[in-house]
Amino acid sequence: MPRPERMCQADPVKQAQRLKAVRYDIRGPVLRRALELEDAGHQILKLNLGNPAPWGLATPEPIVADMIYNLRSAQGYSDARGIYSARVAVAQYYQTQGVTSVQPEDVMLGNGVSELIVMALQALLDTGDEVLVPSPDYPLWTGAVTLCGGRAVHYRCDEDAGWQPDLDHLESRITADTRAIVIINPNNPTGAVYSREVLEGMLDLARRHGLLVFADEIYDRIVYDGAVHHTAAALAPDVPMISMGGLSKTYRAAGFRSGWLAISGFTGRDTDYLEGLQLLANMRLCPNVPAQHAIQTALGGYQSINALIRPGGRLHEQREHAWRQITAIPGVDCVKPEGALYLFARLDPEVHKIHDDERLIIDLLEQQNLLLSHGTGFNIDTPDHLRLVFLAPVDVLDDAVARLRTFLSTYRQ
Ligand SMILES: Cc1ncc(COP(=O)(O)O)c(C=O)c1O
């Protein structure tokens, strides 16, 4: 629809200055171009989002049934932290993971982990405060730190070491302004599952430098080939920590927007930050109530994810298949992910001389109608990576990798 003419010569309506520095490129120009192509009638194969349900990886029926059953009693606002039964379920979940201190009053529910990331950072940061964020990262973390007036300082994860965080580099990035460390484990986009030694090293740095830890563990139950996820809060009960998880991935319910945070390691006199967090929770009144009713059933019930990640299970086989196919493309290699839903593949700069990886992804989109994500969108320095989501069935992944292979065989920048 054409926009109405403005009646007077007013200044254009401008976005807030502080948004200018906020980057969230994985949903930026590339996605806009994909939508334009779709509007023009093209069918785009989208392997750019960690959204399981559209690929037939549906939310388990008992979870959906419980939400429907509770719909009539979910019409009012709930406690700002979330309904009690769901908070009990989350607390018990952490207790089974060895975080014995977590009680229902230490749990807050949110409209997905995304909302809680912004809330948890907003409660902490003053202008110029620094937060250590992994590179590569799930870019909401970097974007949200900037949005809250802070500065995201990236620590290197070492591809040659299976993308484990580089502890020396991490320590070298700590300054007098550093307030917190973000740990994403299992990691998006790399699929790394951190070793106990590396995690303990990170937690020890937090302990010695008095830093708050944000542990984003949304993929904690999506691990392959016997990889073990260590819950950070269980390894460091004395370190102030905000652990996060949710229903979007393990329970394939991304559209429900249901997540949680659990508070551990704070002492009785250490309440100021937590009061800020409660203030922000109160200001948004409460998270979506029907989706909170899904949490108890999800955490307490049969864990259908286990059938998907074991050998023969859909996620296991798709990961295996996609990894084998993509690493067979000349000049492409990829650390095999031990967790999560992504391949973070490297284009050998000797073979593929790429200086603008966002351009590469747009060219791939236009030439092959395939949508992937560019590596620099995940806050790495070099334009030599791309991310492929392996949620699609094997025949679709075959098609996607064949398109990528054809594209790369002639592509030059
Ligand atoms: C590491 C990580 N954290 C958080 C989120 C956001 O999850 P939610 O759907 O709960 O907002 C994602 C989504 O992809 C993610 O990969």
The ligand as an SDF file (V2000), in Angstrom:
LIG
                    3D

 16 16  0  0  0  0  0  0  0  0999 V2000
   22.6930  -19.8100   21.8970 C   0  0  0  0  0  0  0  0  0  0  0  0
   21.2850  -19.3450   21.8040 C   0  0  0  0  0  0  0  0  0  0  0  0
   20.7470  -18.6770   22.8400 N   0  0  0  0  0  0  0  0  0  0  0  0
   19.4860  -18.2200   22.8010 C   0  0  0  0  0  0  0  0  0  0  0  0
   18.6830  -18.4060   21.6960 C   0  0  0  0  0  0  0  0  0  0  0  0
   17.2900  -17.8370   21.6870 C   0  0  0  0  0  0  0  0  0  0  0  0
   16.3910  -18.7640   22.1620 O   0  0  0  0  0  0  0  0  0  0  0  0
   14.8500  -18.4620   22.4550 P   0  0  0  0  0  0  0  0  0  0  0  0
   14.0840  -19.0480   21.3450 O   0  0  0  0  0  0  0  0  0  0  0  0
   14.6000  -19.1520   23.7600 O   0  0  0  0  0  0  0  0  0  0  0  0
   14.6820  -16.9930   22.5600 O   0  0  0  0  0  0  0  0  0  0  0  0
   19.1950  -19.0880   20.5870 C   0  0  0  0  0  0  0  0  0  0  0  0
   18.3770  -19.2620   19.3680 C   0  0  0  0  0  0  0  0  0  0  0  0
   18.8160  -19.6830   18.3330 O   0  0  0  0  0  0  0  0  0  0  0  0
   20.5210  -19.5720   20.6430 C   0  0  0  0  0  0  0  0  0  0  0  0
   21.0720  -20.2120   19.6130 O   0  0  0  0  0  0  0  0  0  0  0  0
  1  2  1  0
  2  3  1  0
  2 15  2  0
  3  4  2  0
  4  5  1  0
  5  6  1  0
  5 12  2  0
  6  7  1  0
  7  8  1  0
  8  9  2  0
  8 10  1  0
  8 11  1  0
 12 13  1  0
 12 15  1  0
 13 14  2  0
 15 16  1  0
M  END
$$$$
